[in-house]
Amino acid sequence: MLKANIGKRTGIYRGFEVRSPWKLTIGNGSIIGHDALLDARCGLTIGNSVNLSNEVMIWTLHHDYNDSGFAQTGAPVTIGNYAWICSRAIILPGVTIGDGAVVAAGAVVTRDVAPYTVVGGVPAKPIAKRNENLNYDLGDAILPII
């Protein structure tokens, strides 16, 4: 996929969009849901056994609304192993999602999420903790790139 670094047994479903795929790394056994938008212009790293659900948007670049020239500003996004980003969640530039973290459906993540933390809302805030003994491989349940 245009020089993206994609791990083994990773499923990528229809309708996804990638900006600057050569700056995208996806680990082994992860799933990218249909109609996901992955903006890798400033760098995007997705770990192993990560589930990005349908219509997730990850942005690494946006505009500074206070800048008189509406300048672009950005930073890389990193998503740790075993994270689950639920449908229609939005992750903004510079965010790190820790290992095992969950982002609830429709949440807007503006700050880092600690490992094994469940966040939700706009802006996303911690709402629960997740089991820290995760040991699954989403590659067992996926179809190849479709």
C-alpha positions as CSV (number, residue, x, y, z in Angstrom):
1,M,0.0,0.0,0.0
2,L,2.2,2.8,-1.3
3,K,5.2,1.9,1.0
4,A,3.2,1.8,4.3
5,N,4.8,-0.6,6.8
6,I,2.0,-3.1,7.5
7,G,2.5,-6.1,9.8
8,K,1.5,-9.7,9.3
9,R,-2.1,-10.8,9.6
10,T,-3.5,-7.3,9.6
11,G,-6.9,-6.7,8.1
12,I,-7.8,-3.5,6.3
13,Y,-11.4,-3.1,5.3
14,R,-13.1,-1.3,2.4
15,G,-13.3,2.5,2.1
16,F,-10.3,3.4,4.3
17,E,-8.2,6.5,3.4
18,V,-4.6,7.0,4.2
19,R,-2.7,10.3,3.9
20,S,1.1,10.0,3.5
21,P,1.1,6.1,3.7
22,W,4.9,6.1,3.7
23,K,4.7,7.5,7.2
24,L,2.3,4.8,8.5
25,T,3.3,1.8,10.5
26,I,0.8,-0.9,11.5
27,G,1.8,-3.8,13.8
28,N,0.9,-7.5,13.5
29,G,-2.7,-8.8,13.8
30,S,-4.4,-5.4,13.8
31,I,-7.7,-4.4,12.2
32,I,-8.5,-1.2,10.4
33,G,-12.3,-0.9,10.1
34,H,-14.2,0.3,7.0
35,D,-14.2,4.0,6.2
36,A,-11.4,4.7,8.6
37,L,-9.3,7.9,7.9
38,L,-5.6,7.6,8.8
39,D,-3.7,10.9,8.5
40,A,0.0,9.9,8.7
41,R,1.4,13.2,7.4
42,C,3.3,13.8,10.7
43,G,3.7,10.1,11.4
44,L,1.3,7.4,12.6
45,T,2.3,4.3,14.5
46,I,-0.4,1.6,15.3
47,G,0.7,-1.3,17.5
48,N,0.0,-5.0,17.5
49,S,-3.5,-6.4,17.9
50,V,-5.1,-3.0,17.7
51,N,-8.8,-2.7,16.7
52,L,-9.7,0.5,14.9
53,S,-13.4,0.2,14.4
54,N,-15.5,1.6,11.6
55,E,-15.2,5.3,10.6
56,V,-12.4,6.2,13.1
57,M,-10.5,9.3,12.2
58,I,-6.9,9.9,13.3
59,W,-5.4,13.3,12.5
60,T,-1.7,14.2,12.8
61,L,-2.0,17.6,11.2
62,H,-4.5,20.5,11.6
63,H,-4.7,24.3,11.5
64,D,-3.9,26.7,14.3
65,Y,-7.1,28.7,14.5
66,N,-5.3,31.5,16.4
67,D,-2.6,32.0,13.7
68,S,-3.3,35.0,11.4
69,G,-2.2,32.8,8.5
70,F,-4.2,29.8,9.6
71,A,-0.9,27.8,9.6
72,Q,-0.8,24.1,9.8
73,T,0.5,22.5,12.9
74,G,0.9,18.8,13.8
75,A,2.6,16.0,15.7
76,P,2.8,12.2,15.3
77,V,0.1,9.9,16.8
78,T,1.0,6.6,18.5
79,I,-1.5,3.8,19.4
80,G,-0.2,1.1,21.7
81,N,-0.7,-2.6,21.5
82,Y,-4.1,-4.1,22.3
83,A,-5.8,-0.7,22.1
84,W,-9.4,-0.5,20.9
85,I,-10.6,2.7,19.2
86,C,-14.4,2.4,18.9
87,S,-16.5,3.6,16.0
88,R,-16.5,7.2,15.0
89,A,-13.9,8.2,17.6
90,I,-11.5,11.0,16.6
91,I,-7.9,11.2,17.7
92,L,-6.1,14.6,17.3
93,P,-2.5,15.4,16.6
94,G,0.2,14.5,19.1
95,V,-1.8,12.0,21.1
96,T,-0.4,8.8,22.5
97,I,-2.9,6.0,23.2
98,G,-1.4,3.6,25.8
99,D,-1.3,-0.2,25.6
100,G,-4.7,-1.8,26.2
101,A,-6.5,1.5,26.3
102,V,-10.1,1.9,25.0
103,V,-11.5,5.0,23.3
104,A,-15.4,4.9,23.4
105,A,-17.5,5.4,20.3
106,G,-17.8,9.0,19.3
107,A,-15.1,10.3,21.7
108,V,-12.7,13.1,20.7
109,V,-9.2,12.5,22.1
110,T,-7.2,15.7,22.6
111,R,-4.7,14.4,25.2
112,D,-2.7,11.2,25.9
113,V,-4.6,8.2,27.2
114,A,-2.8,6.1,29.9
115,P,-2.4,2.4,29.4
116,Y,-5.4,0.2,30.2
117,T,-7.7,3.3,30.6
118,V,-11.1,3.6,29.0
119,V,-12.0,7.1,27.9
120,G,-15.1,8.6,26.5
121,G,-16.8,11.9,25.7
122,V,-16.0,15.2,24.1
123,P,-13.3,15.9,25.0
124,A,-12.4,12.3,26.1
125,K,-12.0,11.7,29.9
126,P,-11.2,8.6,31.8
127,I,-14.4,6.6,32.7
128,A,-13.0,3.1,33.6
129,K,-10.0,0.8,33.8
130,R,-9.4,-2.2,31.6
131,N,-8.0,-5.7,32.4
132,E,-4.2,-5.5,32.1
133,N,-3.8,-9.2,31.3
134,L,-4.5,-9.0,27.6
135,N,-3.2,-11.7,25.3
136,Y,-5.2,-12.0,22.1
137,D,-4.3,-11.8,18.4
138,L,-6.9,-10.1,16.2
139,G,-5.2,-11.7,13.3
140,D,-7.1,-14.9,14.2
141,A,-10.4,-13.2,13.4
142,I,-9.8,-11.2,10.3
143,L,-10.2,-11.5,6.6
144,P,-7.2,-10.3,4.5
145,I,-7.3,-6.8,3.0
146,I,-10.8,-6.4,1.5
